[in-house]
Amino acid sequence: MNRSVFGSRLILLFLLSSLLLFNSLEAGAKRGAEIVVQKNDGHQIHGELIAVKKTSLLLLDAKSRIDVSVNVKEIELVHVLKGPKTGLGAISGFLVGGVVGVTATGKSKDCGQCPNSARRNIIGGALVGGIGALIGALIGSSAGGNEIIILQGLPQEELKVELEKMRSKARFKNFQ
């Protein structure tokens, strides 16, 4: 097998395994959404959404690190804080760009006698991967955006729908 083809396949295998490893590490750190609950009396509670019950929200208070249960009838609105996904975008962009760069530099058949053609594939993957990381970071930084859910004054059916939507953002989705 040609050294440049072997090097290209090795780099491609490394990039794909890195992507799989990154996804598995991300799944292990599952947390609930970071939210701010504004109560009818103006008091705010900032923390992680642990669970959504039928009549209350269970939060892990950010300051005291104590579980707090807030009755839905006492809640005016819930502000779901979503941070930008700059890092995820950069890593994804680098991996995709790296694969494209390795593939593009490995396609040239007339340069089989070029010295260090495997190194050329690595450099091509790194350069295009760097451009992909920059583009991915820009896209990821704009992918954030907070969400405000108004619960006060909602009819019972609409309140159930909103609570079900919030359940998907909780650490424990099927908590009763």
MDTraj code that builds the backbone (N, CA, C; nanometers):
import mdtraj as md
import numpy as np

residues = "MET ASN ARG SER VAL PHE GLY SER ARG LEU ILE LEU LEU PHE LEU LEU SER SER LEU LEU LEU PHE ASN SER LEU GLU ALA GLY ALA LYS ARG GLY ALA GLU ILE VAL VAL GLN LYS ASN ASP GLY HIS GLN ILE HIS GLY GLU LEU ILE ALA VAL LYS LYS THR SER LEU LEU LEU LEU ASP ALA LYS SER ARG ILE ASP VAL SER VAL ASN VAL LYS GLU ILE GLU LEU VAL HIS VAL LEU LYS GLY PRO LYS THR GLY LEU GLY ALA ILE SER GLY PHE LEU VAL GLY GLY VAL VAL GLY VAL THR ALA THR GLY LYS SER LYS ASP CYS GLY GLN CYS PRO ASN SER ALA ARG ARG ASN ILE ILE GLY GLY ALA LEU VAL GLY GLY ILE GLY ALA LEU ILE GLY ALA LEU ILE GLY SER SER ALA GLY GLY ASN GLU ILE ILE ILE LEU GLN GLY LEU PRO GLN GLU GLU LEU LYS VAL GLU LEU GLU LYS MET ARG SER LYS ALA ARG PHE LYS ASN PHE GLN".split()
xyz = np.array([
    [0.0853, -0.1177, 0.0000],
    [0.0000, 0.0000, 0.0000],
    [0.0897, 0.1237, 0.0000],
    [0.0523, 0.2217, -0.0770],
    [0.1258, 0.3459, -0.0882],
    [0.1275, 0.4180, 0.0459],
    [0.2405, 0.4812, 0.0816],
    [0.2530, 0.5496, 0.2110],
    [0.1540, 0.6642, 0.2243],
    [0.1296, 0.7373, 0.1152],
    [0.0379, 0.8519, 0.1247],
    [-0.1068, 0.8051, 0.1444],
    [-0.1441, 0.6955, 0.0820],
    [-0.2792, 0.6421, 0.1007],
    [-0.2942, 0.5912, 0.2434],
    [-0.1913, 0.5223, 0.2935],
    [-0.1943, 0.4738, 0.4312],
    [-0.2029, 0.5908, 0.5298],
    [-0.1234, 0.6948, 0.5060],
    [-0.1263, 0.8124, 0.5924],
    [-0.2618, 0.8820, 0.5898],
    [-0.3210, 0.8910, 0.4728],
    [-0.4535, 0.9545, 0.4603],
    [-0.5584, 0.8750, 0.5354],
    [-0.5529, 0.7456, 0.5215],
    [-0.6506, 0.6623, 0.5918],
    [-0.6294, 0.6677, 0.7428],
    [-0.5059, 0.6738, 0.7841],
    [-0.4758, 0.6830, 0.9265],
    [-0.5286, 0.8146, 0.9845],
    [-0.5092, 0.9229, 0.9134],
    [-0.5593, 1.0531, 0.9589],
    [-0.7109, 1.0530, 0.9616],
    [-0.7731, 0.9982, 0.8590],
    [-0.9193, 0.9914, 0.8543],
    [-0.9730, 0.9082, 0.9707],
    [-0.9088, 0.7965, 0.9995],
    [-0.9494, 0.7126, 1.1119],
    [-0.9339, 0.7872, 1.2441],
    [-0.8244, 0.8615, 1.2595],
    [-0.8023, 0.9397, 1.3807],
    [-0.9099, 1.0474, 1.3982],
    [-0.9421, 1.1184, 1.2913],
    [-1.0424, 1.2238, 1.3001],
    [-1.1803, 1.1673, 1.3333],
    [-1.2165, 1.0564, 1.2725],
    [-1.3467, 0.9964, 1.3013],
    [-1.3535, 0.9424, 1.4440],
    [-1.2478, 0.8812, 1.4905],
    [-1.2493, 0.8311, 1.6291],
    [-1.2506, 0.9460, 1.7292],
    [-1.1863, 1.0573, 1.6968],
    [-1.1918, 1.1752, 1.7840],
    [-1.3332, 1.2295, 1.7933],
    [-1.4036, 1.2304, 1.6809],
    [-1.5417, 1.2774, 1.6804],
    [-1.6300, 1.1869, 1.7662],
    [-1.6122, 1.0561, 1.7544],
    [-1.6904, 0.9639, 1.8354],
    [-1.6566, 0.9770, 1.9836],
    [-1.5298, 0.9942, 2.0164],
    [-1.4880, 1.0110, 2.1548],
    [-1.5462, 1.1392, 2.2124],
    [-1.5435, 1.2477, 2.1347],
    [-1.5979, 1.3745, 2.1817],
    [-1.7477, 1.3614, 2.2098],
    [-1.8210, 1.2953, 2.1233],
    [-1.9649, 1.2776, 2.1442],
    [-1.9933, 1.1943, 2.2683],
    [-1.9146, 1.0912, 2.2937],
    [-1.9392, 1.0085, 2.4117],
    [-1.9043, 1.0839, 2.5395],
    [-1.8021, 1.1679, 2.5373],
    [-1.7693, 1.2477, 2.6547],
    [-1.8772, 1.3516, 2.6814],
    [-1.9315, 1.4098, 2.5775],
    [-2.0366, 1.5095, 2.5924],
    [-2.1619, 1.4468, 2.6515],
    [-2.1940, 1.3241, 2.6126],
    [-2.3140, 1.2579, 2.6632],
    [-2.2995, 1.2230, 2.8106],
    [-2.1791, 1.1982, 2.8576],
    [-2.1585, 1.1627, 2.9972],
    [-2.1780, 1.2806, 3.0915],
    [-2.1713, 1.4009, 3.0406],
    [-2.1826, 1.5201, 3.1242],
    [-2.3217, 1.5814, 3.1125],
    [-2.4245, 1.4993, 3.1029],
    [-2.5608, 1.5488, 3.0851],
    [-2.6066, 1.6250, 3.2077],
    [-2.6521, 1.7458, 3.1852],
    [-2.7041, 1.8309, 3.2910],
    [-2.8349, 1.8903, 3.2445],
    [-2.9103, 1.9384, 3.3399],
    [-3.0332, 2.0086, 3.3072],
    [-3.0018, 2.1497, 3.2612],
    [-3.1006, 2.2134, 3.2005],
    [-3.0830, 2.3497, 3.1513],
    [-3.0620, 2.4457, 3.2679],
    [-2.9839, 2.5487, 3.2423],
    [-2.9661, 2.6538, 3.3408],
    [-3.0820, 2.7514, 3.3236],
    [-3.1570, 2.7743, 3.4306],
    [-3.2759, 2.8588, 3.4211],
    [-3.2794, 2.9606, 3.5345],
    [-3.3586, 3.0640, 3.5121],
    [-3.3917, 3.1609, 3.6157],
    [-3.5434, 3.1627, 3.6258],
    [-3.5947, 3.1306, 3.7443],
    [-3.7386, 3.1306, 3.7689],
    [-3.7739, 3.2620, 3.8372],
    [-3.8649, 3.3367, 3.7763],
    [-3.9138, 3.4592, 3.8394],
    [-4.0511, 3.4312, 3.8965],
    [-4.0610, 3.4464, 4.0283],
    [-4.1866, 3.4183, 4.0965],
    [-4.2790, 3.5401, 4.0892],
    [-4.4061, 3.5181, 4.1203],
    [-4.5060, 3.6250, 4.1169],
    [-4.4713, 3.7407, 4.2089],
    [-4.4020, 3.7122, 4.3194],
    [-4.3655, 3.8174, 4.4146],
    [-4.2378, 3.8922, 4.3750],
    [-4.1791, 3.8598, 4.2584],
    [-4.0589, 3.9272, 4.2101],
    [-3.9297, 3.8582, 4.2470],
    [-3.9346, 3.7612, 4.3369],
    [-3.8160, 3.6862, 4.3790],
    [-3.7683, 3.5972, 4.2633],
    [-3.6369, 3.5869, 4.2459],
    [-3.5805, 3.5040, 4.1396],
    [-3.4954, 3.3924, 4.1981],
    [-3.5028, 3.2776, 4.1323],
    [-3.4205, 3.1631, 4.1711],
    [-3.3435, 3.1200, 4.0471],
    [-3.2114, 3.1165, 4.0600],
    [-3.1241, 3.0788, 3.9487],
    [-3.0655, 2.9411, 3.9787],
    [-3.0765, 2.8488, 3.8812],
    [-3.0191, 2.7172, 3.9036],
    [-3.0395, 2.6236, 3.7865],
    [-3.0063, 2.4980, 3.8117],
    [-3.0196, 2.3924, 3.7104],
    [-3.1558, 2.3256, 3.7250],
    [-3.2231, 2.3048, 3.6127],
    [-3.3525, 2.2374, 3.6133],
    [-3.3291, 2.0876, 3.6298],
    [-3.3700, 2.0358, 3.7458],
    [-3.3505, 1.8940, 3.7748],
    [-3.4674, 1.8114, 3.7216],
    [-3.5905, 1.8543, 3.7528],
    [-3.7078, 1.7781, 3.7101],
    [-3.8282, 1.8709, 3.6986],
    [-3.9227, 1.8295, 3.6146],
    [-4.0507, 1.8986, 3.6007],
    [-4.1576, 1.8034, 3.6499],
    [-4.2251, 1.8440, 3.7573],
    [-4.3340, 1.7636, 3.8121],
    [-4.4662, 1.8191, 3.7600],
    [-4.5776, 1.7567, 3.7999],
    [-4.7086, 1.8029, 3.7535],
    [-4.7410, 1.9435, 3.8025],
    [-4.7023, 1.9748, 3.9257],
    [-4.7384, 2.1044, 3.9830],
    [-4.6189, 2.1864, 4.0288],
    [-4.4967, 2.1425, 4.0005],
    [-4.3797, 2.2180, 4.0468],
    [-4.2575, 2.1901, 3.9612],
    [-4.1588, 2.2774, 3.9779],
    [-4.0280, 2.2591, 3.9154],
    [-3.9271, 2.2324, 4.0259],
    [-3.8376, 2.1386, 4.0035],
    [-3.7322, 2.1077, 4.0992],
    [-3.6011, 2.1619, 4.0427],
    [-3.5374, 2.2520, 4.1195],
    [-3.4137, 2.3171, 4.0765],
    [-3.3011, 2.2876, 4.1735],
    [-3.1796, 2.2914, 4.1235],
    [-3.0606, 2.2905, 4.2073],
    [-3.0122, 2.4345, 4.2113],
    [-3.0341, 2.5017, 4.3251],
    [-3.0012, 2.6432, 4.3389],
    [-2.8526, 2.6651, 4.3121],
    [-2.8209, 2.7648, 4.2288],
    [-2.6824, 2.7897, 4.1885],
    [-2.5965, 2.8389, 4.3043],
    [-2.6535, 2.9154, 4.3950],
    [-2.5744, 2.9716, 4.5054],
    [-2.5555, 2.8711, 4.6185],
    [-2.6657, 2.8178, 4.6687],
    [-2.6585, 2.7306, 4.7870],
    [-2.6347, 2.5843, 4.7531],
    [-2.6524, 2.5458, 4.6272],
    [-2.6391, 2.4068, 4.5805],
    [-2.7358, 2.3144, 4.6544],
    [-2.8550, 2.3669, 4.6880],
    [-2.9603, 2.2918, 4.7554],
    [-3.0782, 2.2785, 4.6597],
    [-3.1442, 2.1628, 4.6634],
    [-3.2632, 2.1427, 4.5812],
    [-3.3758, 2.2339, 4.6287],
    [-3.4422, 2.3003, 4.5339],
    [-3.5526, 2.3905, 4.5636],
    [-3.6701, 2.3493, 4.4767],
    [-3.7868, 2.3335, 4.5398],
    [-3.9087, 2.3026, 4.4661],
    [-3.9938, 2.4289, 4.4595],
    [-4.0349, 2.4671, 4.3378],
    [-4.1142, 2.5876, 4.3179],
    [-4.2482, 2.5469, 4.2572],
    [-4.3570, 2.5834, 4.3249],
    [-4.4902, 2.5533, 4.2766],
    [-4.5166, 2.6326, 4.1487],
    [-4.5767, 2.5688, 4.0487],
    [-4.6024, 2.6305, 3.9199],
    [-4.6943, 2.7519, 3.9343],
    [-4.7853, 2.7487, 4.0304],
    [-4.8777, 2.8602, 4.0509],
    [-4.8059, 2.9855, 4.1006],
    [-4.6858, 2.9706, 4.1577],
    [-4.6082, 3.0839, 4.2082],
    [-4.5149, 3.1423, 4.1023],
    [-4.5081, 3.0811, 3.9839],
    [-4.4111, 3.1211, 3.8816],
    [-4.4755, 3.2166, 3.7816],
    [-4.4072, 3.3299, 3.7609],
    [-4.4506, 3.4238, 3.6582],
    [-4.3918, 3.3843, 3.5231],
    [-4.2593, 3.3651, 3.5203],
    [-4.1939, 3.3242, 3.3960],
    [-4.0677, 3.2460, 3.4272],
    [-4.0226, 3.1726, 3.3270],
    [-3.8986, 3.0947, 3.3356],
    [-3.8089, 3.1410, 3.2218],
    [-3.6877, 3.1790, 3.2558],
    [-3.5896, 3.2242, 3.1581],
    [-3.4871, 3.1118, 3.1409],
    [-3.4874, 3.0458, 3.0244],
    [-3.3938, 2.9369, 2.9954],
    [-3.2691, 2.9983, 2.9334],
    [-3.1555, 2.9822, 3.0016],
    [-3.0295, 3.0401, 2.9555],
    [-2.9560, 2.9391, 2.8682],
    [-2.9291, 2.9775, 2.7468],
    [-2.8571, 2.8900, 2.6539],
    [-2.7285, 2.9598, 2.6142],
    [-2.6188, 2.9015, 2.6508],
    [-2.4898, 2.9600, 2.6157],
    [-2.4531, 2.9305, 2.4711],
    [-2.3594, 3.0059, 2.4164],
    [-2.3160, 2.9801, 2.2786],
    [-2.2430, 2.8467, 2.2690],
    [-2.2467, 2.7875, 2.1539],
    [-2.1844, 2.6581, 2.1301],
    [-2.0575, 2.6761, 2.0454],
    [-1.9738, 2.7709, 2.0870],
    [-1.8535, 2.8038, 2.0113],
    [-1.7571, 2.6855, 2.0056],
    [-1.7321, 2.6216, 2.1189],
    [-1.6363, 2.5103, 2.1230],
    [-1.6809, 2.3917, 2.0405],
    [-1.8069, 2.3554, 2.0534],
    [-1.8600, 2.2434, 1.9753],
    [-1.8534, 2.2733, 1.8256],
    [-1.8856, 2.3967, 1.7879],
    [-1.8789, 2.4355, 1.6471],
    [-1.7367, 2.4314, 1.5939],
    [-1.6413, 2.4766, 1.6761],
    [-1.5017, 2.4777, 1.6333],
    [-1.4479, 2.3361, 1.6151],
    [-1.4801, 2.2484, 1.7093],
    [-1.4314, 2.1104, 1.6988],
    [-1.4953, 2.0403, 1.5786],
    [-1.6252, 2.0568, 1.5615],
    [-1.6930, 1.9951, 1.4472],
    [-1.6371, 2.0489, 1.3161],
    [-1.6177, 2.1812, 1.3096],
    [-1.5626, 2.2418, 1.1882],
    [-1.4225, 2.1930, 1.1579],
    [-1.3406, 2.1772, 1.2630],
    [-1.2045, 2.1280, 1.2424],
    [-1.2052, 1.9849, 1.1897],
    [-1.2905, 1.9007, 1.2474],
    [-1.2946, 1.7610, 1.2027],
    [-1.3432, 1.7498, 1.0580],
    [-1.4495, 1.8209, 1.0268],
    [-1.5007, 1.8156, 0.8890],
    [-1.3986, 1.8749, 0.7922],
    [-1.3429, 1.9909, 0.8281],
    [-1.2423, 2.0534, 0.7416],
    [-1.1183, 1.9682, 0.7270],
    [-1.0769, 1.9018, 0.8352],
    [-0.9601, 1.8142, 0.8283],
    [-0.9809, 1.6973, 0.7347],
    [-1.0987, 1.6367, 0.7390],
    [-1.1286, 1.5254, 0.6490],
    [-1.1298, 1.5740, 0.5044],
    [-1.1917, 1.6889, 0.4815],
    [-1.1955, 1.7451, 0.3454],
    [-1.0537, 1.7771, 0.2983],
    [-0.9721, 1.8362, 0.3844],
    [-0.8352, 1.8707, 0.3472],
    [-0.7501, 1.7494, 0.3152],
    [-0.7607, 1.6449, 0.3958],
    [-0.6844, 1.5221, 0.3703],
    [-0.7301, 1.4578, 0.2400],
    [-0.8605, 1.4544, 0.2211],
    [-0.9144, 1.3939, 0.0993],
    [-0.8738, 1.4734, -0.0244],
    [-0.8804, 1.6054, -0.0170],
    [-0.8478, 1.6892, -0.1326],
    [-0.7007, 1.6805, -0.1691],
    [-0.6129, 1.6774, -0.0713],
    [-0.4700, 1.6702, -0.1028],
    [-0.4275, 1.5292, -0.1414],
    [-0.5049, 1.4291, -0.1072],
    [-0.4705, 1.2921, -0.1426],
    [-0.5209, 1.2498, -0.2795],
    [-0.5986, 1.3321, -0.3473],
    [-0.6581, 1.2963, -0.4761],
    [-0.5599, 1.3080, -0.5917],
    [-0.4551, 1.3862, -0.5785],
    [-0.3634, 1.4113, -0.6889],
    [-0.2856, 1.2844, -0.7232],
    [-0.3076, 1.2320, -0.8420],
    [-0.2388, 1.1097, -0.8847],
    [-0.1044, 1.1398, -0.9502],
    [-0.0876, 1.2594, -1.0028],
    [0.0359, 1.2919, -1.0738],
    [0.1509, 1.3256, -0.9790],
    [0.1231, 1.3292, -0.8504],
    [0.2278, 1.3648, -0.7552],
    [0.2685, 1.2443, -0.6713],
    [0.2543, 1.1233, -0.7247],
    [0.2932, 1.0047, -0.6506],
    [0.4412, 0.9998, -0.6232],
    [0.5219, 1.0639, -0.7081],
    [0.6658, 1.0652, -0.6854],
    [0.7115, 1.1871, -0.6067],
    [0.6179, 1.2713, -0.5618],
    [0.6540, 1.3872, -0.4791],
    [0.7056, 1.3376, -0.3444],
    [0.8100, 1.3989, -0.2953],
    [0.8583, 1.3590, -0.1625],
    [0.7603, 1.4062, -0.0547],
    [0.7509, 1.3258, 0.0483],
    [0.6704, 1.3595, 0.1663],
    [0.5240, 1.3882, 0.1332],
    [0.4650, 1.3062, 0.0465],
    [0.3254, 1.3301, 0.0110],
    [0.2326, 1.3039, 0.1307],
    [0.2732, 1.2173, 0.2258],
    [0.1926, 1.1963, 0.3460],
    [0.1927, 1.3230, 0.4317],
    [0.3054, 1.3904, 0.4376],
    [0.3122, 1.5150, 0.5124],
    [0.2270, 1.6225, 0.4453],
    [0.2198, 1.6181, 0.3139],
    [0.1353, 1.7122, 0.2400],
    [-0.0112, 1.6907, 0.2785],
    [-0.0537, 1.5659, 0.2958],
    [-0.1909, 1.5373, 0.3383],
    [-0.2175, 1.5918, 0.4783],
    [-0.1224, 1.5758, 0.5671],
    [-0.1386, 1.6255, 0.7039],
    [-0.1490, 1.7781, 0.7042],
    [-0.0615, 1.8432, 0.6279],
    [-0.0654, 1.9896, 0.6215],
    [-0.1963, 2.0368, 0.5592],
    [-0.2405, 1.9710, 0.4527],
    [-0.3688, 2.0070, 0.3898],
    [-0.4847, 1.9893, 0.4864],
    [-0.4838, 1.8786, 0.5613],
    [-0.5897, 1.8553, 0.6596],
    [-0.5889, 1.9592, 0.7696],
    [-0.4691, 1.9971, 0.8153],
    [-0.4586, 2.0963, 0.9222],
    [-0.5026, 2.2346, 0.8746],
    [-0.4617, 2.2724, 0.7527],
    [-0.5000, 2.4050, 0.7014],
    [-0.6502, 2.4161, 0.6776],
    [-0.7064, 2.3196, 0.6074],
    [-0.8508, 2.3241, 0.5814],
    [-0.9275, 2.3017, 0.7116],
    [-0.8736, 2.2194, 0.8014],
    [-0.9356, 2.2005, 0.9321],
    [-0.9373, 2.3285, 1.0132],
    [-0.8298, 2.4076, 1.0049],
    [-0.8254, 2.5363, 1.0743],
    [-0.9303, 2.6328, 1.0220],
    [-0.9465, 2.6360, 0.8914],
    [-1.0505, 2.7206, 0.8316],
    [-1.1888, 2.6707, 0.8751],
    [-1.2065, 2.5385, 0.8757],
    [-1.3339, 2.4808, 0.9202],
    [-1.3618, 2.5115, 1.0663],
    [-1.2570, 2.5111, 1.1501],
    [-1.2740, 2.5430, 1.2926],
    [-1.3182, 2.6871, 1.3104],
    [-1.2617, 2.7771, 1.2329],
    [-1.3009, 2.9173, 1.2411],
    [-1.4473, 2.9355, 1.1997],
    [-1.4852, 2.8748, 1.0897],
    [-1.6244, 2.8835, 1.0430],
    [-1.7180, 2.8186, 1.1447],
    [-1.6808, 2.7019, 1.1975],
    [-1.7635, 2.6340, 1.2968],
    [-1.7793, 2.7144, 1.4248],
    [-1.6718, 2.7813, 1.4682],
    [-1.6796, 2.8643, 1.5884],
    [-1.7730, 2.9829, 1.5669],
    [-1.7668, 3.0426, 1.4489],
    [-1.8566, 3.1547, 1.4191],
    [-2.0025, 3.1102, 1.4174],
    [-2.0279, 2.9967, 1.3553],
    [-2.1647, 2.9450, 1.3514],
    [-2.2103, 2.9055, 1.4916],
    [-2.1246, 2.8391, 1.5671],
    [-2.1594, 2.7962, 1.7026],
    [-2.1847, 2.9111, 1.7977],
    [-2.1096, 3.0205, 1.7825],
    [-2.1292, 3.1342, 1.8717],
    [-2.2623, 3.2038, 1.8467],
    [-2.3144, 3.1923, 1.7270],
    [-2.4446, 3.2535, 1.6986],
    [-2.5592, 3.1565, 1.7226],
    [-2.5304, 3.0316, 1.7553],
    [-2.6349, 2.9306, 1.7727],
    [-2.7005, 2.9360, 1.9098],
    [-2.6470, 3.0143, 2.0021],
    [-2.7074, 3.0264, 2.1344],
    [-2.8390, 3.1026, 2.1260],
    [-2.8875, 3.1480, 2.2341],
    [-3.0107, 3.2259, 2.2356],
    [-3.0972, 3.1831, 2.3522],
    [-3.1347, 3.2778, 2.4331],
    [-3.2151, 3.2474, 2.5503],
    [-3.3616, 3.2338, 2.5122],
    [-3.4359, 3.1694, 2.5995],
    [-3.5779, 3.1450, 2.5773],
    [-3.6537, 3.1885, 2.7024],
    [-3.7636, 3.2581, 2.6837],
    [-3.8465, 3.3006, 2.7957],
    [-3.9818, 3.2312, 2.7832],
    [-4.0205, 3.1631, 2.8909],
    [-4.1473, 3.0909, 2.8948],
    [-4.2350, 3.1573, 3.0003],
    [-4.3468, 3.2142, 2.9580],
    [-4.4387, 3.2813, 3.0491],
    [-4.5439, 3.1804, 3.0930],
    [-4.5512, 3.1570, 3.2244],
    [-4.6455, 3.0603, 3.2794],
    [-4.7652, 3.1264, 3.3478],
    [-4.7473, 3.2489, 3.3942],
    [-4.8539, 3.3158, 3.4680],
    [-4.9740, 3.3435, 3.3770],
    [-5.0910, 3.3033, 3.4231],
    [-5.2147, 3.3313, 3.3508],
    [-5.2464, 3.2349, 3.2378],
    [-5.1669, 3.1299, 3.2211],
    [-5.1959, 3.0332, 3.1151],
    [-5.3112, 2.9417, 3.1564],
    [-5.3992, 2.9082, 3.0603],
    [-5.5009, 2.8065, 3.0903],
    [-5.4329, 2.6725, 3.1216],
    [-5.5026, 2.5835, 3.1898],
    [-5.4457, 2.4563, 3.2362],
    [-5.3880, 2.3734, 3.1211],
    [-5.4556, 2.3679, 3.0082],
    [-5.4072, 2.2866, 2.8950],
    [-5.2768, 2.3426, 2.8380],
    [-5.2684, 2.4745, 2.8220],
    [-5.1460, 2.5362, 2.7710],
    [-5.0320, 2.5224, 2.8715],
    [-5.0652, 2.5297, 2.9997],
    [-4.9645, 2.5121, 3.1039],
    [-4.9038, 2.3722, 3.0963],
    [-4.9879, 2.2714, 3.0749],
    [-4.9371, 2.1340, 3.0601],
    [-4.8434, 2.1223, 2.9407],
    [-4.8785, 2.1870, 2.8302],
    [-4.7946, 2.1829, 2.7095],
    [-4.6585, 2.2475, 2.7380],
    [-4.6585, 2.3627, 2.8037],
    [-4.5325, 2.4310, 2.8348],
    [-4.4460, 2.3487, 2.9308],
    [-4.5099, 2.2851, 3.0285],
    [-4.4348, 2.2017, 3.1221],
    [-4.3737, 2.0809, 3.0512],
    [-4.4448, 2.0250, 2.9545],
    [-4.3897, 1.9125, 2.8775],
    [-4.2686, 1.9570, 2.7960],
    [-4.2743, 2.0769, 2.7390],
    [-4.1590, 2.1293, 2.6653],
    [-4.0400, 2.1472, 2.7590],
    [-4.0677, 2.1969, 2.8794],
    [-3.9595, 2.2177, 2.9764],
    [-3.9030, 2.0857, 3.0265],
    [-3.9852, 1.9815, 3.0288],
    [-3.9396, 1.8499, 3.0753],
    [-3.8212, 1.8003, 2.9923],
    [-3.8205, 1.8322, 2.8631],
    [-3.7100, 1.7878, 2.7771],
    [-3.5791, 1.8584, 2.8117],
    [-3.5853, 1.9686, 2.8839],
    [-3.4666, 2.0431, 2.9223],
    [-3.4147, 2.0037, 3.0606],
    [-3.4882, 1.9195, 3.1314],
    [-3.4512, 1.8812, 3.2675],
    [-3.3457, 1.7710, 3.2676],
    [-3.2735, 1.7607, 3.3784],
    [-3.1754, 1.6532, 3.3929],
    [-3.2449, 1.5170, 3.3930],
    [-3.3547, 1.5065, 3.4689],
    [-3.4318, 1.3827, 3.4736],
    [-3.5651, 1.4090, 3.4020],
    [-3.5772, 1.3550, 3.2835],
    [-3.6920, 1.3864, 3.1987],
    [-3.8196, 1.3132, 3.2397],
    [-3.8091, 1.1965, 3.2971],
    [-3.9271, 1.1163, 3.3320],
    [-3.9517, 1.1131, 3.4815],
    [-3.9103, 1.2154, 3.5504],
    [-3.9280, 1.2227, 3.6962],
    [-4.0729, 1.2541, 3.7285],
    [-4.1311, 1.1859, 3.8272],
    [-4.2717, 1.2113, 3.8644],
    [-4.2823, 1.2698, 4.0001],
])
top = md.Topology()
chain = top.add_chain()
for i, resn in enumerate(residues, 1):
    res = top.add_residue(resn, chain, resSeq=i)
    for name in ("N", "CA", "C"):
        top.add_atom(name, md.element.get_by_symbol(name[0]), res)
traj = md.Trajectory(xyz[None], top)
